[in-house]
Amino acid sequence: MRIRWGATALVAVLLTACSTPSPAPVDLAEDLAGRIGIDALYAHLEALQDIADRTDGNRAQDTPGFDESVDYVANALRDNGFEVQTPEFERYGGTRGGATRLTVNGRGHPVEKASLLVDTGPKGIDAVTLRPTTPAGCTARDYGNVDVRGAIAVVDDKGCSVVAKQNTAKAKGAVGLLVVSGSAGQGSPPSLFSSGYYRELTMPVGIISPEVSAALRRTTAPVTLRLDGQPVMVKSRNVLAQTRTGDTRNVVMAGAHLDSVGGGPGINDNGTGVAAVLETALQLGHSPQVANAVRFAFWGSEEIGLEGSRAYLRDLGPGQLDDIALYLNFDMLGSPNAGYFTYDGDQSAATTPTPVPEGSAGVERVLSGYLNETGVRPADMPLGDHTDYYPFLAAGVPIGGATTGAAQLKTEVQARLWGGRAGTAFDPNYHTRRDTIDNVDRKALELMAPAVGFAVGTYAQSTDGVNGVPPRDARHRR
């Protein structure tokens, strides 16, 4: 579904003959930050906690708790005068029927289906297995003189993602791919499976153990790879709302994921982010006097692969990706053993710096500058693929955001800087039933939530200057 936003503009012409001086203009960033109050934030958290309490203790995707969370946020925005959309998107919800098996010399061996949307049918595919000269199989050069046309390529799990391995094998003419590794999340390198990877796999891809790999080495005969079963797609929703004013070709986006895990109510993760972004929207209003339109997003299915934000970007029409000036993400703003982090947009703390969209460094400076002004000395949070800024980053959109930390352990240096307990997770209740409103750090939320308003207010006024982003005519993301 393509999201179409009207280019509604509010034009006000004020004629006055007053002889008294005009009052100094209000700085929107400072003003908006000052209006993000802790009592209003807690009212949102209480609403989300109440939802979880009456819906089996969670607000996870595909549950009544998530549906009620969608309704709560959407109704709060509509009551404030916003035009609200709750677009549906499809995601993988399991496999119906079929079986997975690798048959070698008449004996069946276990294989895990990685290509979740690709079905070999019950007969599977029959082919010999061949290995590239360099086991990773990440590039055409890795295959050397090995001709894998019509064969199943067997590679290791090192060097690149499973998508890159598949693309190379397919380009070389392979009809299938087997990756020797542990199961996803159970021993495989983190870089092998990026969130949403399965959507990019277009031929049969399986994961096998070293023991099965050894069985393949003992034969030169064809094997049968069966990755059978029909994928079951389920529907989920995002919540989107945009100001009626401001340039719709230079949109400032701010978002937070709305779902919890199934094991708890998710009040810090990520009710706090939702509360901060929602309250910023309500305080800004639907028709503020801004230069740039502001779009607020509350994502579904973050906890199961960033599916909501990925679907949003996939469904944008021609040119709509370039209309996004930057994306701000807020995930976990009230961790009970809080750290104070901004996402490392300038890669100053990265051991091995990676390319980041131009403008991300400026976003980091805006957020860290604000926090420094409030007396908090923020640190860099390394970039990764674990929350909803990642699909925007991968699409070339400047990103930024703030967090108080999750399962990472607080260091001695950080404990001296911010207080709290060294050697303990920033949020010891992360992804558990203890992630309740009673375990949110009120002080941390009171410090971090106004940063949302400050950043939104800053870029709603202007995306130019030293902390700005590339202009619209310099964006060529698709």
C-alpha positions as a printed NumPy array, in Angstrom:
array([[  0.   ,   0.   ,   0.   ],
       [  1.36 ,   3.394,  -0.923],
       [  0.936,   6.132,   1.614],
       [ -0.277,   9.365,   0.069],
       [ -0.09 ,  12.498,   2.115],
       [ -1.879,  15.655,   1.063],
       [  0.229,  18.715,   0.502],
       [ -2.094,  20.786,   2.663],
       [ -0.542,  24.104,   3.556],
       [ -1.708,  26.619,   6.093],
       [ -1.127,  30.189,   4.896],
       [ -1.701,  32.919,   7.411],
       [ -1.468,  36.596,   6.475],
       [ -1.447,  38.858,   9.504],
       [ -1.926,  42.556,   8.929],
       [ -1.288,  44.759,  11.886],
       [ -0.78 ,  48.427,  12.492],
       [  0.516,  48.056,  16.034],
       [  3.21 ,  50.506,  16.982],
       [  4.525,  48.309,  19.802],
       [  7.528,  46.056,  19.062],
       [  6.782,  42.456,  18.133],
       [  7.694,  39.877,  20.761],
       [ 10.835,  37.831,  20.181],
       [ 10.095,  34.716,  18.147],
       [  9.757,  31.506,  20.136],
       [ 12.367,  28.851,  19.374],
       [ 10.281,  25.817,  18.519],
       [ 12.903,  23.3  ,  19.609],
       [ 13.288,  24.718,  23.124],
       [  9.57 ,  25.368,  23.443],
       [  8.556,  21.876,  22.352],
       [ 11.107,  20.222,  24.622],
       [  9.795,  22.239,  27.544],
       [  6.242,  21.031,  26.936],
       [  7.083,  17.304,  27.199],
       [  5.995,  16.778,  30.801],
       [  6.589,  13.697,  32.924],
       [  2.968,  13.451,  34.122],
       [  1.68 ,  13.27 ,  30.55 ],
       [  4.334,  10.673,  29.69 ],
       [  3.277,   8.534,  32.628],
       [ -0.361,   8.81 ,  31.608],
       [  0.594,   7.118,  28.317],
       [  2.621,   4.48 ,  30.148],
       [ -0.289,   3.766,  32.485],
       [ -2.578,   3.295,  29.498],
       [ -0.163,   0.821,  27.894],
       [  0.311,  -1.014,  31.199],
       [ -3.469,  -1.27 ,  31.611],
       [ -3.727,  -2.73 ,  28.117],
       [ -1.117,  -5.377,  28.919],
       [ -2.753,  -6.182,  32.262],
       [ -6.059,  -7.074,  30.625],
       [ -4.572,  -8.877,  27.6  ],
       [ -2.448, -11.737,  28.947],
       [  0.337,  -9.526,  30.224],
       [  1.774,  -8.345,  26.915],
       [  1.264,  -6.125,  23.871],
       [  2.98 ,  -8.39 ,  21.375],
       [  2.296,  -8.422,  17.648],
       [ -0.769, -10.502,  16.636],
       [ -2.372, -10.173,  20.071],
       [ -5.301,  -8.159,  21.425],
       [ -2.755,  -6.167,  23.431],
       [ -1.09 ,  -4.895,  20.288],
       [ -4.419,  -4.094,  18.63 ],
       [ -5.48 ,  -2.089,  21.679],
       [ -2.12 ,  -0.279,  21.648],
       [ -2.725,   0.702,  18.019],
       [ -6.174,   1.999,  18.935],
       [ -4.845,   3.97 ,  21.897],
       [ -2.172,   5.788,  19.888],
       [ -4.406,   6.33 ,  16.838],
       [ -7.277,   7.694,  18.929],
       [ -5.003,  10.046,  20.877],
       [ -3.708,  11.491,  17.612],
       [ -7.175,  11.75 ,  16.031],
       [ -8.523,  13.476,  19.123],
       [ -5.749,  16.037,  18.629],
       [ -6.833,  16.704,  15.048],
       [ -4.309,  14.566,  13.163],
       [ -5.231,  12.6  ,  10.083],
       [ -4.172,   9.097,  11.084],
       [ -3.443,   6.069,   8.928],
       [ -3.016,   2.482,  10.125],
       [ -1.734,   0.758,   6.975],
       [ -1.58 ,  -3.017,   6.96 ],
       [  1.462,  -4.959,   5.813],
       [  2.142,  -8.632,   5.352],
       [  4.868, -10.593,   7.094],
       [  5.884, -14.209,   7.402],
       [  3.888, -16.02 ,  10.066],
       [  5.015, -19.619,   9.673],
       [  4.893, -22.532,   7.255],
       [  1.939, -24.811,   6.576],
       [  2.565, -28.467,   5.789],
       [  5.534, -29.885,   3.958],
       [  8.869, -31.044,   5.316],
       [ 12.547, -30.116,   5.258],
       [ 15.123, -32.79 ,   4.521],
       [ 18.462, -33.279,   2.82 ],
       [ 18.83 , -36.797,   1.442],
       [ 22.384, -38.023,   0.934],
       [ 22.945, -41.561,  -0.412],
       [ 19.436, -42.531,   0.595],
       [ 19.755, -41.245,   4.164],
       [ 17.868, -38.208,   5.441],
       [ 19.684, -35.42 ,   7.256],
       [ 18.299, -32.335,   9.032],
       [ 18.318, -29.   ,   7.242],
       [ 16.864, -25.683,   8.378],
       [ 14.905, -23.706,   5.824],
       [ 16.319, -20.194,   5.47 ],
       [ 14.445, -19.253,   2.286],
       [ 11.123, -19.021,   4.091],
       [  9.154, -17.811,   1.078],
       [ 10.623, -20.309,  -1.416],
       [  9.095, -23.773,  -1.718],
       [ 10.856, -26.638,  -3.539],
       [  7.69 , -28.764,  -3.589],
       [  7.524, -32.264,  -2.088],
       [  9.943, -33.765,  -4.62 ],
       [ 12.67 , -31.241,  -3.824],
       [ 15.586, -30.551,  -6.132],
       [ 18.168, -33.159,  -7.186],
       [ 21.7  , -31.913,  -7.817],
       [ 25.321, -32.499,  -6.98 ],
       [ 26.92 , -30.334,  -4.303],
       [ 29.999, -28.247,  -5.046],
       [ 32.057, -25.868,  -2.942],
       [ 33.789, -22.639,  -3.938],
       [ 37.563, -22.414,  -3.735],
       [ 37.209, -19.878,  -0.93 ],
       [ 34.637, -21.369,   1.486],
       [ 32.755, -18.125,   2.229],
       [ 31.323, -17.858,  -1.284],
       [ 30.732, -14.141,  -0.921],
       [ 32.031, -13.059,  -4.323],
       [ 32.407, -14.54 ,  -7.787],
       [ 36.159, -14.62 ,  -7.224],
       [ 35.604, -17.008,  -4.284],
       [ 34.415, -19.642,  -6.755],
       [ 37.593, -19.575,  -8.834],
       [ 37.279, -22.16 , -11.618],
       [ 34.528, -24.153,  -9.872],
       [ 31.516, -24.38 , -12.182],
       [ 28.366, -24.616, -10.041],
       [ 25.85 , -24.314, -12.851],
       [ 22.962, -26.673, -12.064],
       [ 24.518, -27.609,  -8.711],
       [ 23.808, -26.863,  -5.061],
       [ 26.572, -24.645,  -3.693],
       [ 27.884, -25.379,  -0.196],
       [ 29.495, -22.464,   1.651],
       [ 30.487, -21.59 ,   5.201],
       [ 28.899, -18.882,   7.361],
       [ 31.792, -16.419,   7.329],
       [ 32.457, -13.151,   5.574],
       [ 29.035, -11.836,   4.525],
       [ 25.292, -12.26 ,   4.852],
       [ 23.29 , -15.224,   3.651],
       [ 21.704, -12.889,   1.094],
       [ 25.105, -12.022,  -0.394],
       [ 26.047, -15.708,  -0.47 ],
       [ 22.816, -16.571,  -2.263],
       [ 23.159, -13.751,  -4.781],
       [ 26.68 , -14.843,  -5.698],
       [ 25.75 , -18.532,  -5.981],
       [ 22.712, -17.701,  -8.091],
       [ 24.739, -15.48 , -10.38 ],
       [ 27.16 , -18.372, -10.871],
       [ 24.292, -20.633, -11.937],
       [ 23.632, -22.643,  -8.775],
       [ 20.096, -23.953,  -8.225],
       [ 20.323, -24.03 ,  -4.44 ],
       [ 22.554, -23.067,  -1.535],
       [ 23.533, -24.798,   1.695],
       [ 25.257, -22.792,   4.426],
       [ 27.267, -24.708,   7.018],
       [ 26.465, -23.078,  10.355],
       [ 24.416, -23.258,  13.509],
       [ 20.756, -22.253,  13.492],
       [ 19.886, -18.567,  13.183],
       [ 20.644, -16.986,  16.555],
       [ 22.199, -20.228,  17.873],
       [ 25.838, -20.026,  16.957],
       [ 25.687, -18.307,  13.571],
       [ 27.653, -15.066,  13.141],
       [ 25.416, -12.034,  13.722],
       [ 26.195, -10.763,  10.226],
       [ 24.791, -13.886,   8.558],
       [ 21.122, -13.175,   9.222],
       [ 20.055,  -9.549,   9.074],
       [ 16.503,  -8.728,  10.083],
       [ 14.089,  -9.44 ,   7.244],
       [ 16.735, -11.366,   5.299],
       [ 14.263, -14.006,   4.104],
       [ 12.484, -11.539,   1.832],
       [ 15.63 , -11.276,  -0.273],
       [ 16.141, -15.023,  -0.72 ],
       [ 14.767, -16.135,  -4.072],
       [ 16.086, -19.67 ,  -4.435],
       [ 16.174, -22.658,  -2.047],
       [ 18.587, -21.926,   0.799],
       [ 19.158, -24.253,   3.746],
       [ 21.328, -24.236,   6.849],
       [ 23.178, -27.437,   7.723],
       [ 25.436, -28.514,  10.583],
       [ 29.129, -29.38 ,  10.234],
       [ 28.147, -33.034,  10.658],
       [ 25.83 , -32.914,   7.643],
       [ 28.516, -31.061,   5.725],
       [ 30.893, -33.934,   6.466],
       [ 28.364, -36.402,   5.036],
       [ 28.218, -34.349,   1.827],
       [ 31.991, -34.501,   1.502],
       [ 31.824, -38.291,   1.407],
       [ 29.788, -38.407,  -1.801],
       [ 29.928, -37.118,  -5.336],
       [ 26.427, -38.381,  -6.155],
       [ 23.433, -36.044,  -6.497],
       [ 21.546, -35.256,  -3.297],
       [ 17.934, -34.207,  -2.803],
       [ 17.172, -30.93 ,  -1.056],
       [ 13.577, -30.66 ,   0.089],
       [ 12.415, -27.358,   1.553],
       [  8.713, -27.926,   1.306],
       [  5.733, -26.144,   2.857],
       [  3.641, -23.125,   2.02 ],
       [  4.515, -19.862,   3.748],
       [  1.695, -18.381,   5.803],
       [  1.548, -14.606,   5.59 ],
       [ -0.167, -12.622,   8.327],
       [ -1.228,  -8.984,   8.437],
       [  0.086,  -6.393,  10.85 ],
       [ -0.292,  -2.629,  11.205],
       [  1.702,   0.547,  11.656],
       [  0.329,   3.891,  12.88 ],
       [  1.25 ,   7.014,  10.887],
       [  0.3  ,  10.664,  11.323],
       [  1.67 ,  13.806,   9.696],
       [  1.314,  17.515,  10.318],
       [ -0.953,  19.351,   7.88 ],
       [  1.652,  22.09 ,   7.549],
       [  5.237,  22.184,   6.367],
       [  7.05 ,  21.088,   3.223],
       [  5.915,  17.586,   2.248],
       [  9.034,  17.165,   0.101],
       [ 11.291,  17.596,   3.132],
       [  9.657,  15.483,   5.819],
       [ 11.092,  15.022,   9.289],
       [ 10.203,  11.579,  10.634],
       [ 10.174,  10.441,  14.275],
       [  9.262,   6.922,  15.285],
       [  9.116,   4.269,  17.99 ],
       [  8.07 ,   0.646,  17.91 ],
       [  4.678,  -0.099,  19.407],
       [  4.875,  -3.862,  19.985],
       [  6.281,  -5.688,  22.995],
       [  7.73 ,  -9.158,  23.161],
       [  5.366, -11.953,  24.102],
       [  6.96 , -12.38 ,  27.514],
       [  6.05 ,  -9.046,  29.04 ],
       [  4.164,  -5.743,  28.824],
       [  7.057,  -3.845,  27.241],
       [  6.673,  -0.595,  29.149],
       [ 10.297,   0.478,  28.918],
       [ 10.731,  -1.488,  25.672],
       [  9.161,   0.395,  24.108],
       [  6.303,   2.113,  25.877],
       [  8.704,   4.867,  26.88 ],
       [  9.664,   5.581,  23.274],
       [  6.009,   5.512,  22.234],
       [  5.055,   7.889,  25.047],
       [  7.807,  10.358,  24.129],
       [  7.037,  10.385,  20.399],
       [  3.272,  10.499,  20.977],
       [  3.488,  13.35 ,  23.483],
       [  5.774,  15.247,  21.099],
       [  3.132,  14.89 ,  18.381],
       [  0.345,  16.041,  20.687],
       [  2.301,  19.064,  21.889],
       [  3.416,  20.034,  18.383],
       [ -0.148,  19.75 ,  17.068],
       [ -1.529,  18.934,  13.668],
       [ -0.974,  22.37 ,  12.072],
       [  2.075,  24.028,  13.625],
       [  3.935,  26.915,  12.024],
       [  6.824,  24.86 ,  10.669],
       [  8.953,  24.883,   7.542],
       [  8.979,  21.099,   7.165],
       [  6.218,  18.565,   7.615],
       [  6.658,  16.148,  10.524],
       [  5.571,  12.52 ,  10.23 ],
       [  5.157,  10.385,  13.335],
       [  5.406,   6.603,  13.063],
       [  4.567,   3.854,  15.535],
       [  5.854,   0.585,  14.161],
       [  4.412,  -2.893,  14.355],
       [  6.478,  -6.095,  14.366],
       [  9.774,  -4.534,  15.44 ],
       [ 10.37 ,  -7.378,  17.855],
       [ 10.1  ,  -9.948,  15.064],
       [ 12.445,  -8.504,  12.483],
       [ 11.708,  -4.771,  12.091],
       [  8.929,  -5.821,   9.757],
       [  6.803,  -2.693,  10.145],
       [  9.48 ,  -0.164,   9.264],
       [ 10.776,  -2.394,   6.47 ],
       [  7.284,  -2.705,   4.977],
       [  6.792,   1.058,   5.181],
       [  9.925,   1.711,   3.152],
       [  9.131,  -1.024,   0.632],
       [  5.716,   0.477,  -0.034],
       [  6.848,   4.038,  -0.69 ],
       [  6.051,   5.276,  -4.171],
       [  8.531,   6.822,  -6.627],
       [ 10.283,   9.796,  -5.076],
       [  8.703,   9.338,  -1.638],
       [ 11.906,   7.987,  -0.12 ],
       [ 13.737,  11.133,  -1.218],
       [ 11.002,  13.222,   0.425],
       [ 12.214,  11.998,   3.844],
       [ 14.828,  14.422,   5.146],
       [ 15.829,  12.3  ,   8.131],
       [ 14.513,   9.675,  10.549],
       [ 14.686,   9.896,  14.359],
       [ 14.233,   6.696,  16.373],
       [ 13.538,   6.358,  20.09 ],
       [ 13.687,   2.952,  21.765],
       [ 13.856,   2.462,  25.557],
       [ 14.096,   5.835,  27.293],
       [ 13.543,   4.775,  30.909],
       [ 15.911,   1.912,  31.67 ],
       [ 16.158,   1.368,  35.453],
       [ 19.987,   1.301,  35.438],
       [ 20.034,   3.995,  32.81 ],
       [ 22.776,   5.036,  30.497],
       [ 22.391,   8.084,  28.297],
       [ 23.181,   7.38 ,  24.669],
       [ 22.801,   8.94 ,  21.262],
       [ 23.263,   6.821,  18.171],
       [ 26.781,   7.11 ,  16.767],
       [ 26.003,   9.026,  13.609],
       [ 29.554,  10.303,  13.166],
       [ 31.104,   6.867,  13.849],
       [ 33.502,   8.473,  16.32 ],
       [ 33.323,   5.48 ,  18.674],
       [ 33.305,   2.747,  16.032],
       [ 36.246,   0.353,  16.052],
       [ 35.661,  -0.25 ,  12.369],
       [ 33.693,   2.73 ,  10.998],
       [ 30.995,   1.887,   8.473],
       [ 29.339,   4.175,   5.913],
       [ 26.514,   6.223,   7.41 ],
       [ 24.161,   8.475,   5.42 ],
       [ 25.33 ,  12.068,   5.215],
       [ 23.608,  14.187,   7.839],
       [ 23.564,  11.502,  10.549],
       [ 26.509,  13.124,  12.309],
       [ 24.584,  16.384,  12.543],
       [ 21.575,  14.627,  14.056],
       [ 23.851,  13.15 ,  16.716],
       [ 25.253,  16.614,  17.472],
       [ 21.757,  18.06 ,  17.897],
       [ 20.701,  15.357,  20.371],
       [ 23.97 ,  15.186,  22.298],
       [ 24.128,  18.977,  22.424],
       [ 20.688,  19.142,  23.966],
       [ 21.484,  16.475,  26.552],
       [ 24.732,  18.204,  27.464],
       [ 22.791,  21.417,  28.031],
       [ 20.535,  19.597,  30.497],
       [ 23.543,  18.354,  32.459],
       [ 23.667,  14.84 ,  31.012],
       [ 26.886,  13.784,  29.346],
       [ 25.777,  11.316,  26.665],
       [ 27.872,   8.551,  25.136],
       [ 27.784,   6.947,  21.711],
       [ 25.591,   3.901,  21.108],
       [ 27.067,   1.788,  18.295],
       [ 24.882,   1.401,  15.238],
       [ 23.425,  -2.012,  14.426],
       [ 20.41 ,  -3.676,  12.864],
       [ 18.41 ,  -4.236,  16.044],
       [ 15.891,  -1.391,  15.923],
       [ 13.842,   0.597,  13.438],
       [ 16.416,   3.148,  12.353],
       [ 18.3  ,   0.378,  10.548],
       [ 16.047,   0.038,   7.476],
       [ 16.226,   3.816,   7.009],
       [ 20.002,   3.794,   7.373],
       [ 20.253,   0.971,   4.834],
       [ 18.035,   2.976,   2.459],
       [ 20.353,   6.   ,   2.664],
       [ 18.23 ,   8.2  ,   4.954],
       [ 20.103,  10.185,   7.651],
       [ 19.254,   8.743,  11.062],
       [ 19.635,   9.495,  14.727],
       [ 18.036,   8.87 ,  18.067],
       [ 18.535,   8.202,  21.729],
       [ 18.26 ,   5.321,  24.187],
       [ 19.01 ,   4.496,  27.815],
       [ 20.297,   1.01 ,  27.   ],
       [ 19.016,  -2.556,  27.036],
       [ 20.813,  -5.777,  27.966],
       [ 24.345,  -4.349,  27.723],
       [ 26.252,  -4.197,  31.021],
       [ 27.065,  -0.834,  32.53 ],
       [ 30.806,  -0.302,  32.916],
       [ 32.623,   1.147,  35.925],
       [ 33.308,   4.324,  33.953],
       [ 29.649,   4.664,  33.02 ],
       [ 28.552,   4.094,  36.622],
       [ 30.857,   6.902,  37.759],
       [ 29.521,   9.145,  35.006],
       [ 25.781,   8.48 ,  35.384],
       [ 25.356,   6.614,  38.645],
       [ 23.78 ,   3.189,  38.899],
       [ 25.29 ,  -0.285,  39.186],
       [ 28.38 ,  -1.34 ,  37.247],
       [ 28.31 ,  -4.892,  35.93 ],
       [ 24.501,  -4.848,  35.714],
       [ 22.421,  -4.476,  32.566],
       [ 21.036,  -1.044,  31.791],
       [ 17.651,  -2.765,  31.864],
       [ 17.745,  -6.009,  33.897],
       [ 14.064,  -6.493,  33.002],
       [ 14.644,  -6.405,  29.252],
       [ 12.243,  -8.738,  27.402],
       [ 10.774, -10.151,  30.625],
       [  7.472,  -9.891,  32.479],
       [  9.182,  -7.45 ,  34.87 ],
       [  9.255,  -4.736,  32.171],
       [  6.423,  -2.863,  33.879],
       [  5.672,   0.742,  34.683],
       [  6.993,   0.182,  38.208],
       [ 10.443,  -0.544,  36.793],
       [ 10.766,   2.521,  34.559],
       [ 13.324,   5.07 ,  35.748],
       [ 11.252,   8.235,  36.058],
       [ 14.281,  10.534,  36.148],
       [ 15.788,   8.99 ,  33.015],
       [ 12.533,   9.334,  31.101],
       [ 12.127,  12.934,  32.295],
       [ 15.594,  13.736,  30.946],
       [ 15.405,  11.82 ,  27.664],
       [ 11.848,  12.376,  26.412],
       [ 12.219,  16.162,  25.918],
       [ 15.162,  15.39 ,  23.606],
       [ 12.579,  13.981,  21.2  ],
       [ 10.767,  17.294,  21.167],
       [ 13.999,  19.238,  20.811],
       [ 15.181,  17.235,  17.804],
       [ 11.769,  17.297,  16.115],
       [ 11.456,  21.036,  16.735],
       [ 14.959,  21.708,  15.441],
       [ 14.466,  19.963,  12.109],
       [ 10.853,  21.036,  11.685],
       [ 12.241,  24.58 ,  11.49 ],
       [ 15.186,  23.828,   9.21 ],
       [ 17.23 ,  20.953,   7.825],
       [ 19.995,  23.306,   6.651],
       [ 23.184,  24.423,   8.359],
       [ 26.068,  22.647,  10.035],
       [ 23.774,  20.005,  11.546],
       [ 21.584,  19.734,   8.473],
       [ 21.02 ,  17.016,   5.888],
       [ 21.414,  16.954,   2.087],
       [ 18.795,  19.056,   0.263],
       [ 15.927,  17.387,  -1.602],
       [ 17.519,  17.727,  -5.055],
       [ 20.688,  15.967,  -3.834],
       [ 18.874,  12.843,  -2.653],
       [ 18.938,   9.971,  -5.108],
       [ 18.081,   6.957,  -2.998],
       [ 16.261,   4.953,  -5.679]])
